[in-house]
Amino acid sequence: MTPPLGVYVHWPYCARICPYCDFNVFRARGRETEASDLARAIIEDLKAQATLTGPRELVSIFFGGGTPSLMDPGQAADIIAAARALWTPAADLEISLEANPTDAEAARFSALADAGVGRLSLGLQALDDAALTFLGRNHDTAQARRAAEVAGATFPRLSLDLIYALPGQTSEGWIATLRHAIALGGEHISPYQLSIESGTAFDRAVRRGVFRPPGEDLAADLYDITQSVLEAEGFEAYEVSNHARGAMARSRHNLVYWRGLDYVGVGPGAHGRLTLDGARVATVAPDRPADYLRLVAETGLGFSARDTLTAQDAAEERLLSGLRILEGVAFEEVAILGLTRDHPRVRDFVQLGLLAADPDRLRATASGRRVLDRLTTELATA
């Protein structure tokens, strides 16, 4: 039986480049013609990749970026229709799209829903104007509230993104932000700790001494607060940075990643993972839109090379992604790494309360999630 499939569409254009962002993004202004060409190229790329995958059940389509809510809704509709025609849509096919809460983007919500989007991931990031200014966002708190209200009334499913561990942030302030977000009515909340990524504007600012991120102790306290506040309101932490009110509210597309399923990646800089001829294959598209367009025009495909992962590389990748989620990863999927329930390091981590005492799966406990990077590194090198 062939494995199910997700589709990731990378739309690289943004109205403004946020100072913390290290994604593959480009300013949208002046790129209208290129954007139209890109939408058509993405469809051609999907067609070419469908010839590689063969018939599959399509379980999710995710528009990320960048800012895919800047797309012409007709372009989104065309891409969705193409994916649905190329693979067999699951009865519960999830179609998600990332958006920012500007008034201009909120005005497109109804048209995007008509195009087929059923789940909106709204990048609030913060809910006070000072924090939004620091983060370089081009919306304010009032716009965030309006956008969440419109999105909640337009889409069947709504997810809200937040960033915490900002300079000067207090425990009380973060609790207030979480309660404010909960009151907006989303069924899924994704709180991410601010990370200073190399090459970003924030990285340069920190190196110049413009600001200093909170220390590890405060960041850990804010993480613990996140878990306790959201869990008390019925949001289960099914992944390290993702909380959902019930199983149906979970992001099925992200679970494609975390469960090690296949996904096609299309658009500039998009990554993919496919099972081809029994092997796990990694694909990556060129970052620059012009290079992606040229490659699709010349070959039909949006990637020029594919990397067949060794069994050990695939198992390590499975370990890193699987430990992020509540269900963990089956021992049989990482057997090549020598990890079993009787491995000395596994037993040690169980005794330390970092891994659950599960005979069939590696599962991080709540304590293990607090040190997940260290935990996965230790297990991967066991």
PyMOL commands that set and color helices and strands:
alter all, ss='L'
color gray80, all
select helices_A, chain A and resi 32-53+68-70+73-86+103-106+109-115+129-134+141-154+171-183+201-207+216-232+247-249+252-258+289-299+311-322+331-337+344-351+366-370+372-380
alter helices_A, ss='H'
color red, helices_A
select strands_A, chain A and resi 5-11+13-14+26-27+57-65+88-99+119-125+157-164+188-193+236-239+242-244+262-266+271-276+279-284+306-308+329-330+361-362
alter strands_A, ss='S'
color yellow, strands_A
deselect
rebuild
show_as cartoon
